[in-house]
Amino acid sequence: MLKNFIRIVIVLCTIGSACLLSKRSFVKYLPVTLFSSASVLAEILYFTVHKLWKVKGGPGSLICNTSILVLGPYFFGTLLSFQLSKGKLIKYALINIIADFIYAFPLIKLFKKLDFFKLKVNSIQFYVLIVTNAFLNFGFQKFYERVTLPEKTSD
């Protein structure tokens, strides 16, 4: 019952954050968000195979929790962090350093306490991993913009 309540709260918060996105930002940052979500799913698979991530309730609960976290707050959080930073590295870094700190320390402890899921890596290691992911995402976005946007020529 508590897990379902947590899932509902996560979904409602995600819907709320989705309302903050502009259509232009959604389209512009969708490729990096999909790349990022795929890399996080790969990390979760690695964590699951090596028993570093545990969800009570079997495979169904694992898939449900993973889907809700990755397609919910992670997906829209990535979009929002890019929209708020407007592609500026310093702003992007500050947003992610703060948001990742909140996620890696108090929220992960809360999820453990509520028995939503457990990580067998410590919070510092997890924090380093998610901050590294954030900078990898920023690099991917800059690369994607360079490859797909036509270069401006001066007349």
N, C-alpha and C positions, 0 to 999 in steps of 0.2 A: 504494500500500500504506500509506504513512504517513498519507495523507488519510483512508483508511478507519479506521485506528487512532484518529485524532483524532475522527472521527465517533462511533465506538463509545464512547470515553471521555466525550464530551459527553453521549451518550444515557444512559450509566450514571450519571453525575453528576446528570443531570436526574431519573432515577428515584429516586436517593437523596434528592434535595431534595423530591421529591413526597411521600415518606414522612413528611416533617416537617410537612406541612400538615394542619390539622384540616379535617374535612368542612364545618364551619360557615364557616370562613374561605374555603374554596374557593368555596362558594356565594355568600357575601357579596361577595367581590372578583372574581368571574368577569366581571361586566360591564366593569369598568375594565380588566381584563387583556385582554379581547377588543378593547376600544377601543384600548388601547395597542399590541397586536399588529398591528391593522389599520393604525395610523398608522406603525409601524415598517416594515411591508411597503410602504406608500406611499413612505416615505423610501428604501427599498432600490430600488424601481422608479425613483424620481427619480435616485438615484446610478447605477443601471445605464444608464439612457437617456443621462445626461450623462457617462458613462464615468468616474465617480468611485469606482466599486467594480468590481473585476475578480476573476474567478474563473477559474483555468485549467481547461480541459476542456470548454468550451462550455456551452450552455444546461442540459444535464442536471446538470452539476456545480453550476452556479449555483443551480438550483432545489433540489437536494439540500442544499447548504450553507445556503441561506437557510431552508429548512424546518427543518433541524436546529437552527439558532441561534434562530430566532424561536419555534418551537413547543416548543423544549426549554428551555435556560437562561433565555431572556428571559421566556417565559411563566411559568415557575415562580418565577423570580426576582422578578417583579412581584408574584405572589401572596404570596411569602414576605416581601417588604419591607413589604407592607401588614399582614400578620399580625403580624410582629415589632413594628411601630410602633404597632399598635392604633389607627390613625387619628390619631395625634398628629403634628403637623407637624414639630416639632423632631426627634423620633426618626426620622421618615420621611426628613427632609432629611439627617441624619447617615448613616443607612444607605445612602442613594442616593449621597451625595457620595463616600463611601468605596468602595462597590462600583463606581460608575461610573469612579472614578479607576483602580482596579485593572484594569477592562476597557479603558479608553481608552489606558492607557499600557503596562503590561507585556504584557497579553494580546494586544492588537492587534499589537504588535511581534513577539510570538511567532508569531501566525498569519501575519504577513508572512514571517518567517524560514522557517517551515515550508511556505511557499507554499500555504497554505490559502485565503487571499484577500488582496487588497491594496486599501487605501483611498488615494485620491489627495488626501485632505484630511489636514491634520496632526492630531496627537493632541489638541492644545488645542482646535481647532475641533470635533473629534468629541466631546470631553469636554463642551464647552458644549452641543452638540446633545443629548446623552443626558441631561444634568442638566436641561435645559429640558423634555425629554420627561417626566422624572420629576415635575417640578412641574405640568406639564399633566395628567398622570395623577392627581395628588393633587387638583387642582381638579375634574377630571371626577368623581372618587369622591365628593367633598363635594357637588357638584351632584346627582349621582345619588341620594345618600342623602336629600337635602332633598326631591327630587321624589317618590321612591318610598316613603319611610318615613312612616307617619302621624304627625302632630304629637301630642305628648303634651299633654293638657289637664289642668289642675289643677282639682280639685273643691273 
